[in-house]
Amino acid sequence: MTFRVLGPLALTRGDDSIVLQPSKVSCMLATLLVHPNEVVDTGHLQNAIWGDDQPLAAKAALQTCAMRLRKLFGRHGLGTSSIETVPGGYRFVASGETLDLVRFRELAAAADAEPRPDRRLELLDGALQLWSGPLLANVPSEWLHRDVAPRLDEERLTVLRRLCELKIDQGMAAATVVQLWDATRRRPGDESLAELHIEALYRAGRQSDALAEFHRIKSFLADELGLDPGSRLKKIELSILKGEPRPEVRQETAAAAVPKVRPVITFIGRDSVAAEIAGRLSRDTGPVVLTGMSGIGKTALARHIATTFREHFPGGQKTLGMRAADGSARVFGEIVGELASWRTWTDSRRGLLILDDVVGVQQAIAVVSAAAARRDAVLVTSQHGLSGVMARFGGRIVRVSGLARDESVRLLAILLGPDRVDADPAAADELADVCGDLPLALRIAAARIQTRDTGLAEFVAWLRENPTSRLSLPGDPDMTLTARFERVVSRLSPVLADAARRLAGAEADIDGQAAVGLLRSVPESAEHLLDQLADASLVEEFGGRYRVPRLIRSYLRSMHDERQSTPQVGVVLSTPGMETP
């Protein structure tokens, strides 16, 4: 379990995160976390929790907060030994593995000691990636936001300056422009940030934008502070106006700091498949398509391949999301623009391009064709089989299935803690079965168990009554099975959606003749519908027989029942996925 303070206060395990609700307990925890391994005296804690509105028995109230904090730890399977009661106050014992702030400082310190520029870039960039949104936004402490948050933000800006200075020095000025634009708008009077922004724009060949940025900071200093720009800013302006040559790009170092895909923290199994796919991609045998039902782990497998076999792709790795925010296909011109920036970033060495969540064959063909010019390896994830891609470019289609049962149990042990799984292995095995060995379902189930005081066996019994509806995290559609499946079915034609609901009525695997009866169709039409549903990963085909995956079958049946009981088409009677044990 990792505590996060470089953003909203949260507890995380792997890819799962629990954002704590605003409370006096969260104020106490945040205060201890932002002073890791230090004694925080009771006066500071009381100021952080109550501010000027101190209770009459402040010491007793603080002890009550500490007791509730330890209970919170217990509910999430954490030991209470990390919180120490010491003379005069409390101390939180933390390491880089348990607290993001400690890890941030470790990476920044390691960058100071690292002689290689490319490695320094990785360390500094890794430190900044730990920050995620407004600092302690869910902690209602005026004292923390006034006296502590600005100091932490200054630490972040120091690392940002060092990173941008290094990138500019190594010929990657264009890669710093967006970060520096954001930083200068947050700190409009910061001359050092403005200097870096102007220099980055100038070295990137954007002379007019560099001059415009100089006039912005000049006007701000004059209007708000009554000051003139410093000598360094004036010197940079003069260099731009005189058209002095920009420093040469150090190509060999810029190439070394190639972009990389973020690793998957808790990836389990599929090692042989990953190695085979990486081997194919490195041999340039054409694109590889990972296909399978929603939640099966296609994107995680792609990222695992990119990071585990990074040496096969010395030009770096890039992920292109293929859907817009509303779920529709992204505009091709927008994708090409992002692809163009990837080409200018990387050197001539072969890289890996991941096309994530491709909508259909035509979109895949267009983007793979554009990527083929650079001879980068292409790894595609999609709910659809995309056989047209293989027909045109060669390569291979890999259908991703659920985890093996022992892998599912191992994943639960990582997410819940081995002690909890070892205490009731039969219940853990049964939970994996109810979840259909689907990685997404297992993660959702583990998150629900951690947020509730319930045993494994009790939770499994409750979950089995209505698995698709109860495998949900309220307020998070991406971690809600019904919302995921609903998006999939809503993209089908009405005829296909109706066919899927009819097939879900079968209690066992069916052959082609049984499918004809369920679909009330002729054999040719039934075969066509089955092919389309198999391509959309809603039906599994094996040896001339067909099966609707269990969780999808449960969802489709619930849809059918709801339609049968709904008096008016299009009226939603309830919101699924919001039940609690």
CORMOUR-V421592 format. One record per residue. SS is DSSP state (hx for helix, st for strand, lp for the rest). PHI is phi in whole degrees, -180 to 180 (* if undefined). PSI is psi in whole degrees, -180 to 180 (none if undefined). Layout:
<<SS PHI PSI> <SS PHI PSI>>
//
This chain:
<<lp * 134> <st -118 136> <st -92 139> <st -123 127> <lp -122 -9> <lp -85 58> <st 151 -154> <lp -62 144> <lp -65 124> <st -152 160> <st -113 134> <st -131 147> <st -138 112> <lp 65 -130> <lp -88 -3> <st -93 141> <st -138 139> <st -118 111> <st -85 122> <lp -74 146> <lp -76 148> <lp -59 130> <lp -168 172> <hx -68 -32> <hx -65 -41> <hx -66 -33> <hx -63 -44> <hx -66 -46> <hx -62 -46> <hx -61 -40> <hx -63 -41> <hx -68 -39> <hx -69 -35> <lp -79 -3> <lp -125 59> <lp -62 138> <lp 62 20> <lp -118 151> <st -79 121> <st -102 115> <st -72 161> <hx -62 -31> <hx -64 -44> <hx -63 -42> <hx -64 -42> <hx -65 -40> <hx -63 -42> <hx -66 -36> <hx -85 -46> <hx -113 -13> <lp 61 -132> <lp -81 -11> <lp -98 63> <lp -73 136> <lp -70 163> <lp -64 -41> <lp -107 69> <hx -63 -39> <hx -65 -44> <hx -66 -39> <hx -64 -37> <hx -66 -40> <hx -63 -37> <hx -65 -41> <hx -61 -42> <hx -63 -40> <hx -64 -43> <hx -66 -34> <hx -65 -42> <hx -66 -35> <hx -65 -38> <hx -61 -43> <hx -60 -42> <hx -64 -39> <hx -62 -29> <lp -100 16> <lp 71 26> <lp -103 146> <lp -75 153> <lp -93 1> <lp -70 -17> <lp -71 -19> <st -101 115> <st -106 134> <st -90 119> <st -125 163> <lp -55 123> <lp 90 -7> <st 174 -149> <st -135 161> <st -142 138> <st -104 120> <lp -87 120> <lp -137 158> <lp -135 177> <lp -64 -21> <lp -84 -19> <lp -112 -11> <st -145 126> <hx -65 -30> <hx -65 -42> <hx -64 -43> <hx -62 -42> <hx -57 -46> <hx -70 -34> <hx -64 -45> <hx -65 -40> <hx -64 -41> <hx -68 -39> <hx -64 -35> <hx -64 -36> <hx -61 -36> <hx -91 -5> <lp -87 122> <lp -78 -26> <lp -83 126> <hx -60 -40> <hx -65 -38> <hx -71 -37> <hx -61 -40> <hx -60 -45> <hx -61 -44> <hx -66 -46> <hx -66 -41> <hx -65 -40> <hx -62 -38> <hx -64 -44> <hx -70 -30> <hx -68 -15> <lp -72 -18> <lp -82 136> <st -145 81> <lp 93 -176> <lp -58 136> <lp -68 121> <lp 51 42> <lp -63 -26> <lp -99 15> <lp -110 112> <lp -84 64> <lp -125 108> <hx -62 -37> <hx -63 -45> <hx -64 -43> <hx -71 -28> <hx -85 -43> <hx -106 -22> <hx -111 -46> <hx -57 -43> <hx -61 -36> <hx -67 -42> <hx -66 -40> <hx -64 -33> <hx -67 -35> <hx -61 -42> <hx -62 -45> <hx -65 -34> <hx -62 -44> <hx -67 -39> <hx -61 -43> <hx -60 -46> <hx -62 -42> <hx -64 -47> <hx -68 -39> <hx -60 -43> <hx -67 -43> <hx -63 -43> <hx -62 -43> <hx -64 -31> <lp -95 15> <lp 84 21> <lp -118 44> <hx -60 -40> <hx -60 -29> <hx -74 -9> <hx -101 -11> <hx -61 -46> <hx -65 -46> <hx -60 -43> <hx -72 -34> <hx -60 -48> <hx -62 -43> <hx -65 -41> <hx -71 -26> <hx -77 -30> <hx -77 -32> <lp -126 73> <lp -64 -20> <lp -102 8> <lp -82 106> <hx -67 -36> <hx -65 -40> <hx -68 -40> <hx -63 -40> <hx -59 -46> <hx -63 -42> <hx -63 -45> <hx -64 -43> <hx -65 -39> <hx -64 -45> <hx -61 -43> <hx -66 -46> <hx -69 -22> <lp -84 1> <lp 87 15> <lp -107 72> <hx -63 -45> <hx -65 -39> <hx -66 -36> <hx -64 -43> <hx -67 -39> <hx -62 -39> <hx -67 -36> <hx -62 -44> <hx -67 -31> <hx -64 -51> <hx -69 -34> <hx -63 -45> <hx -66 -41> <hx -63 -46> <hx -63 -40> <hx -71 -46> <hx -75 -40> <hx -92 -34> <hx -121 -9> <lp 67 33> <lp -119 158> <lp -95 158> <lp -61 152> <lp -71 173> <hx -64 -36> <hx -66 -42> <hx -63 -42> <hx -64 -37> <hx -66 -41> <hx -64 -42> <hx -60 -43> <hx -64 -40> <hx -62 -40> <hx -67 -46> <hx -64 -35> <hx -80 -10> <lp 68 33> <lp -64 145> <lp -59 142> <lp -76 146> <lp -57 148> <lp -67 145> <lp -78 133> <lp -87 88> <hx -59 -39> <hx -66 -34> <hx -80 -39> <hx -60 -39> <hx -67 -30> <hx -69 -29> <lp -92 62> <lp -77 153> <lp -69 150> <lp -133 151> <lp -78 140> <lp -66 129> <lp -70 157> <lp -87 124> <lp -73 -44> <lp -120 73> <lp -99 131> <lp -125 134> <lp 75 -169> <lp 61 26> <hx -65 -44> <hx -67 -39> <hx -64 -44> <hx -62 -44> <hx -64 -41> <hx -64 -44> <hx -65 -44> <hx -60 -40> <hx -62 -43> <hx -63 -45> <hx -64 -39> <hx -70 -25> <lp -87 1> <lp 59 52> <lp -98 16> <lp 107 171> <lp -67 155> <st -115 131> <st -107 121> <st -96 118> <st -127 154> <lp 164 173> <lp -68 162> <lp -61 133> <lp 89 2> <lp -79 -17> <lp 104 28> <hx -65 -48> <hx -65 -41> <hx -62 -41> <hx -64 -41> <hx -62 -45> <hx -66 -38> <hx -62 -43> <hx -63 -44> <hx -62 -41> <hx -86 -36> <hx -72 -35> <lp -112 41> <hx -59 -33> <hx -66 -20> <hx -72 -17> <lp -128 72> <lp -64 -17> <lp -80 -1> <lp 100 179> <st -131 146> <st -140 133> <st -106 127> <st -111 112> <st -71 131> <lp -101 0> <st -116 147> <lp -77 175> <lp -61 -30> <lp -87 4> <lp 93 -8> <lp -80 170> <st -68 137> <lp -66 151> <lp -64 134> <hx -61 -39> <hx -61 -35> <hx -67 -41> <hx -67 -42> <hx -62 -38> <hx -62 -42> <hx -68 -37> <hx -65 -36> <hx -65 -40> <hx -67 -34> <hx -63 -40> <hx -67 -39> <hx -73 -26> <hx -73 -48> <lp -81 162> <lp -92 -163> <lp -77 -8> <lp -72 155> <lp -75 132> <lp -116 -175> <st -121 125> <st -110 122> <st -102 119> <st -98 104> <st -96 127> <lp 63 56> <lp -66 138> <lp -77 -42> <lp -166 -179> <hx -62 -45> <hx -64 -41> <hx -63 -43> <hx -63 -44> <hx -61 -44> <hx -62 -45> <hx -76 -39> <hx -63 -38> <hx -62 -43> <hx -66 -35> <hx -77 -24> <hx -64 -26> <lp -60 -31> <lp -92 -7> <lp 62 28> <lp -75 149> <st -68 142> <st -124 124> <st -119 122> <st -111 137> <st -116 138> <st -163 151> <lp -71 -22> <lp -98 156> <lp -70 -30> <lp 54 46> <hx -63 -25> <hx -62 -29> <hx -67 -46> <hx -65 -37> <hx -63 -32> <hx -93 -36> <hx -116 -2> <lp 77 -155> <lp 92 -153> <st -151 147> <st -106 125> <st -115 117> <st -87 117> <lp -85 124> <lp -106 180> <lp -68 170> <lp -70 154> <lp -65 155> <hx -60 -42> <hx -65 -31> <hx -70 -39> <hx -60 -45> <hx -66 -38> <hx -63 -41> <hx -63 -42> <hx -61 -38> <hx -65 -36> <hx -70 -42> <hx -76 -36> <hx -101 -18> <lp 103 134> <hx -61 -33> <hx -61 -40> <hx -69 -39> <hx -73 -42> <hx -64 -26> <hx -70 -25> <lp -148 71> <hx -63 -32> <hx -65 -42> <hx -67 -37> <hx -63 -42> <hx -64 -41> <hx -67 -37> <hx -63 -43> <hx -60 -38> <hx -66 -46> <hx -61 -35> <lp -81 1> <lp 63 22> <lp 55 27> <lp -87 121> <hx -55 -43> <hx -61 -45> <hx -64 -40> <hx -64 -40> <hx -67 -42> <hx -63 -45> <hx -61 -43> <hx -63 -39> <hx -66 -40> <hx -67 -39> <hx -64 -41> <hx -68 -27> <lp -92 3> <lp -135 145> <lp -85 80> <lp -144 149> <lp -80 165> <hx -62 -49> <hx -62 -42> <hx -64 -41> <hx -66 -42> <hx -61 -43> <hx -61 -42> <hx -67 -42> <hx -67 -38> <hx -63 -25> <hx -64 -34> <lp -158 72> <hx -64 -46> <hx -66 -38> <hx -73 -37> <hx -88 -13> <lp -83 77> <st -154 149> <lp -115 110> <lp -52 134> <lp 85 1> <lp -132 88> <hx -58 -33> <hx -68 -21> <hx -112 36> <st -131 118> <hx -62 -43> <hx -62 -39> <hx -66 -40> <hx -61 -50> <hx -68 -35> <hx -62 -41> <hx -62 -41> <hx -63 -50> <hx -68 -35> <hx -66 -21> <lp -85 -7> <lp -82 157> <lp -68 157> <hx -56 -36> <hx -66 -45> <hx -67 -41> <hx -62 -41> <hx -66 -38> <hx -63 -42> <hx -63 -41> <hx -65 -38> <hx -67 -44> <hx -65 -31> <lp -66 -15> <lp -75 -14> <lp -73 139> <lp -85 -17> <lp -142 -179> <lp -62 149> <st -127 157> <st -101 -177> <hx -61 -38> <hx -67 -42> <hx -66 -36> <hx -63 -38> <hx -58 -42> <hx -67 -44> <hx -65 -37> <hx -86 -9> <lp 53 52> <lp -139 171> <lp -82 158> <hx -55 -42> <hx -64 -44> <hx -67 -39> <hx -63 -42> <hx -62 -40> <hx -64 -43> <hx -65 -42> <hx -63 -41> <hx -61 -43> <hx -67 -41> <hx -70 -35> <hx -66 -40> <hx -63 -34> <lp -85 6> <lp 64 28> <lp -100 -13> <lp -135 137> <st -100 136> <st -116 133> <st -154 121> <lp 57 39> <lp 79 6> <st -117 162> <st -133 149> <st -147 135> <lp -90 123> <lp -51 144> <hx -54 -49> <hx -68 -37> <hx -67 -40> <hx -60 -44> <hx -62 -42> <hx -65 -46> <hx -64 -37> <hx -66 -41> <hx -65 -35> <hx -62 -44> <hx -63 -45> <hx -62 -40> <hx -67 -39> <hx -67 -37> <hx -66 -33> <hx -96 -3> <lp -86 122> <lp -72 -20> <lp -141 127> <lp -62 135> <lp 92 -5> <lp -93 124> <lp -90 120> <lp -85 -30> <lp -156 164> <lp -103 115> <lp -73 162> <lp 86 12> <lp -114 14> <lp -78 157> <lp -131 146> <lp -70 none>>
//
